[in-house]
Amino acid sequence: MALIKKPVTGMKDILPEEMAIRDYLMNVIKDIYRSFGFSSIETPCVEHIENLLSKQGGDNEKLIFKVLKRGEKLNVEEAKEEADLTDSGLRYDLTLPLARYYSNNAANLPSPFKALQIGSVWRADRPQKGRFRQFTQCDIDILGEASHLAEIELILAATTSLSRICPDNQFCVRINDREILRAMASYAGFPEESTDMVFIILDKMDKIGADGVAGELVENGFSREAVDKYMALFTTLGKDASAVRGLFEKLGQEHIKKETVEN
């Protein structure tokens, strides 16, 4: 049988020249993050299917490369649904593996724990220019620290790394706050128990645009009135502190705490 030369659709070979650039960038990033006290960790590329399907990954859960059971556990004849045939899958991001890793190893880790993880992830997405089914993610996280200082340090570490890679500082950092987003959802009239679903859909803004987000919210059963009120808030957002204070005045203390805005 002839060897198929091309990689599987959505995957790519990396030639030495590109690999050298890749290695250089990774080393720069790792050195800077380590100077901030982050420790490198590694998690398996395969995770339990129950964890991958825990409703925390949004649409990514539809893009899992699932792994069939092996040996005697694989009983095709008695399988009634796909779940009977699979017990694991390739990770679609580094966040869920980190949560499992920390739950399993917290007793042996310092607190707070500053984790650095760089690794491949896989999504069975439709391949297109600039989007592959296998790609690399780089994550830093601080676990066991609830103050805003942790968030500030993450931003500082990331911008320091980007400044080293891009000396002309041609990059933009976008910051969001779930408390503010939750307050906006409450103001618009979304039920509190539905905010996670609202955020999962909102996270697609860059991919499907504001109209697409609004349409999907309605498709998921949310009222047109709440959706329109919510989306209208985004048209008034600005990029400075005065815009955030203006949003606080609009929402009122019924929906958002003053400390959230001040922080």
GITA-V714251 format. One record per backbone hydrogen bond with DSSP energy under -0.5 kcal/mol. NH is the residue of the N-H (numbers start at 1). CO is the residue of the C=O. E is the energy in kcal/mol with one decimal. If there is no record, write none. Layout:
# GITA-V714251
NH_CO_E + NH_CO_E
This chain:
# GITA-V714251
5_3_-0.7 + 11_8_-2.3 + 15_13_-0.6 + 19_15_-2.5 + 20_16_-2.4 + 21_17_-1.4 + 22_18_-2.5 + 23_19_-2.9 + 24_20_-2.1 + 25_21_-2.5 + 26_22_-2.4 + 27_23_-2.4 + 28_24_-2.3 + 29_25_-2.5 + 30_26_-2.9 + 31_27_-2.5 + 32_28_-2.1 + 33_29_-2.6 + 34_30_-2.6 + 35_31_-1.5 + 36_32_-0.8 + 36_33_-0.7 + 37_34_-1.7 + 38_33_-2.0 + 39_114_-3.0 + 41_116_-2.3 + 47_89_-2.7 + 49_87_-1.6 + 52_48_-2.0 + 53_49_-1.7 + 54_51_-1.4 + 60_57_-1.8 + 61_58_-1.6 + 62_59_-1.9 + 63_60_-1.7 + 64_61_-0.6 + 66_64_-1.0 + 67_88_-3.0 + 69_85_-2.9 + 73_70_-1.5 + 74_71_-1.3 + 75_73_-1.0 + 76_74_-0.6 + 79_75_-0.9 + 84_81_-1.6 + 85_82_-2.0 + 86_82_-0.8 + 87_67_-1.4 + 88_67_-1.0 + 89_47_-2.0 + 90_65_-2.5 + 91_45_-2.7 + 98_94_-1.3 + 99_95_-2.1 + 100_96_-2.1 + 101_97_-2.7 + 102_98_-2.9 + 103_99_-2.1 + 104_100_-2.0 + 105_101_-1.8 + 106_102_-1.7 + 108_105_-2.0 + 109_106_-1.6 + 112_143_-0.7 + 113_143_-2.7 + 114_112_-0.5 + 115_113_-0.7 + 115_141_-2.5 + 116_39_-2.6 + 117_139_-2.7 + 119_137_-2.0 + 121_135_-2.8 + 122_91_-2.6 + 123_133_-2.2 + 124_63_-3.5 + 125_123_-2.1 + 127_125_-0.7 + 128_131_-1.6 + 131_128_-2.7 + 133_10_-2.7 + 134_10_-1.1 + 135_121_-2.0 + 137_119_-2.6 + 139_117_-3.0 + 141_115_-2.1 + 143_113_-3.0 + 143_141_-0.5 + 150_147_-1.1 + 151_147_-0.6 + 152_148_-2.3 + 153_149_-2.4 + 154_150_-2.1 + 155_151_-2.2 + 156_152_-2.5 + 157_153_-2.7 + 158_154_-2.3 + 159_155_-2.7 + 160_156_-2.2 + 161_157_-1.9 + 162_158_-2.4 + 163_159_-2.4 + 164_160_-1.5 + 165_161_-1.8 + 166_162_-3.3 + 167_165_-0.5 + 169_166_-2.7 + 171_169_-1.9 + 174_172_-0.6 + 175_173_-0.5 + 181_177_-2.4 + 182_178_-2.9 + 183_179_-2.1 + 184_180_-2.3 + 185_181_-2.1 + 186_182_-2.3 + 187_183_-2.5 + 188_184_-2.0 + 189_185_-1.1 + 190_185_-2.4 + 194_191_-1.8 + 195_192_-1.3 + 198_194_-2.1 + 199_195_-2.7 + 200_196_-2.0 + 201_197_-1.9 + 202_198_-2.6 + 203_199_-2.0 + 204_201_-1.8 + 205_202_-1.9 + 207_204_-1.0 + 208_204_-2.9 + 209_204_-0.5 + 209_205_-2.2 + 212_208_-0.8 + 213_209_-2.2 + 214_210_-2.6 + 215_211_-2.5 + 216_212_-2.2 + 217_213_-2.3 + 218_214_-2.0 + 219_215_-2.3 + 220_216_-1.5 + 221_218_-2.0 + 222_217_-1.9 + 227_223_-2.3 + 228_224_-2.8 + 229_225_-2.1 + 230_226_-2.3 + 231_227_-2.8 + 232_228_-1.9 + 233_229_-0.9 + 233_230_-0.7 + 234_230_-0.7 + 234_231_-0.6 + 235_231_-0.7 + 235_232_-0.6 + 236_232_-0.5 + 236_233_-1.1 + 237_234_-0.6 + 243_240_-0.6 + 244_240_-1.3 + 245_241_-2.4 + 246_242_-2.2 + 247_243_-1.9 + 248_244_-2.1 + 249_245_-2.1 + 250_246_-1.7 + 251_247_-2.7 + 252_248_-2.9 + 255_252_-1.7 + 256_252_-1.6 + 260_257_-0.5 + 261_257_-1.1 + 262_258_-2.3 + 263_259_-2.6
